[in-house]
Amino acid sequence: MSIFGDLLDLLLPERCVACGDEPVVLCDGCATPLRGPARPASTAPDGLPPPWTVAAYEGPLRKILPAYKDHGRTALAVPLGEALATSLHKAVADVDPPHTIVWVPSARAATKRRGHDPLRALVAIALQRLREDGVSATALNALKHRKRVMDQAGLTATQRTTNLHNALQTTRPDLADRPLILVDDIITTGASLSEAARALHTAGAKVTATATIATTPRHRPP
């Protein structure tokens, strides 16, 4: 989005970020994909429990998530966090409590540019919803970047894997034999989840479940 476009967003009355028709940040029609049931993701990284997800990353989601992450529409944290809670409900169903949730961290440069850590805020909302439903869960800030990485957008699957190779490390000394639930916002190739899981496994932790909001559909060749 251009600087001029961002300025218009600030000056004009707020409209639905996906369709632009309704005078709300997100209209009911465009929010529908986030309100569906959780299902196993079709793009599951090798060596991880199959991630649960709610929506395909297409249609309205391709505008909703960037608007939240990169363009200051922080009110979208509520519907996105609730969608993550839906996935987490399924993820924890077959896992013994207590449930400890770890998220894939944003790169430091991305967090600085955005002015917030998008996924961390969504985890906080999802945890609140889980607790309201009687599910005992806590969040653990257990991962950080150990080297500079490129923006994953536009990279091929091979480039994503190379970009994230050994990019993460744990931040805590008490992870050995600890069961953890790993979350991310979108699965594209699974490279981010795989790298996060590698770092956690290296520290001796056990990833018992994974959850996301959306997954990029795999398009079959014609």
Rosetta blueprint (number, residue, H / E / L):
1 M L
2 S L
3 I H
4 F H
5 G H
6 D H
7 L H
8 L H
9 D H
10 L H
11 L H
12 L L
13 P L
14 E L
15 R L
16 C L
17 V L
18 A L
19 C L
20 G L
21 D L
22 E L
23 P L
24 V L
25 V L
26 L L
27 C L
28 D H
29 G H
30 C H
31 A H
32 T H
33 P H
34 L H
35 R H
36 G L
37 P L
38 A L
39 R E
40 P E
41 A L
42 S L
43 T L
44 A L
45 P L
46 D L
47 G L
48 L L
49 P L
50 P L
51 P L
52 W E
53 T E
54 V L
55 A E
56 A E
57 Y L
58 E L
59 G L
60 P L
61 L H
62 R H
63 K H
64 I H
65 L H
66 P H
67 A H
68 Y H
69 K H
70 D H
71 H L
72 G L
73 R L
74 T H
75 A H
76 L H
77 A H
78 V H
79 P H
80 L H
81 G H
82 E H
83 A H
84 L H
85 A H
86 T H
87 S H
88 L H
89 H H
90 K H
91 A H
92 V H
93 A H
94 D L
95 V L
96 D L
97 P L
98 P L
99 H E
100 T E
101 I E
102 V E
103 W E
104 V L
105 P L
106 S L
107 A L
108 R H
109 A H
110 A H
111 T H
112 K H
113 R H
114 R H
115 G L
116 H L
117 D L
118 P H
119 L H
120 R H
121 A H
122 L H
123 V H
124 A H
125 I H
126 A H
127 L H
128 Q H
129 R H
130 L H
131 R H
132 E H
133 D L
134 G L
135 V L
136 S L
137 A E
138 T E
139 A E
140 L L
141 N L
142 A L
143 L E
144 K E
145 H E
146 R L
147 K L
148 R L
149 V L
150 M L
151 D L
152 Q L
153 A L
154 G L
155 L L
156 T L
157 A H
158 T H
159 Q H
160 R H
161 T H
162 T H
163 N H
164 L L
165 H L
166 N L
167 A L
168 L E
169 Q E
170 T E
171 T L
172 R L
173 P L
174 D L
175 L L
176 A L
177 D L
178 R L
179 P E
180 L E
181 I E
182 L E
183 V E
184 D L
185 D L
186 I E
187 I E
188 T L
189 T L
190 G L
191 A H
192 S H
193 L H
194 S H
195 E H
196 A H
197 A H
198 R H
199 A H
200 L H
201 H H
202 T H
203 A L
204 G L
205 A L
206 K E
207 V E
208 T E
209 A E
210 T E
211 A E
212 T L
213 I L
214 A E
215 T E
216 T L
217 P L
218 R L
219 H L
220 R L
221 P L
222 P L
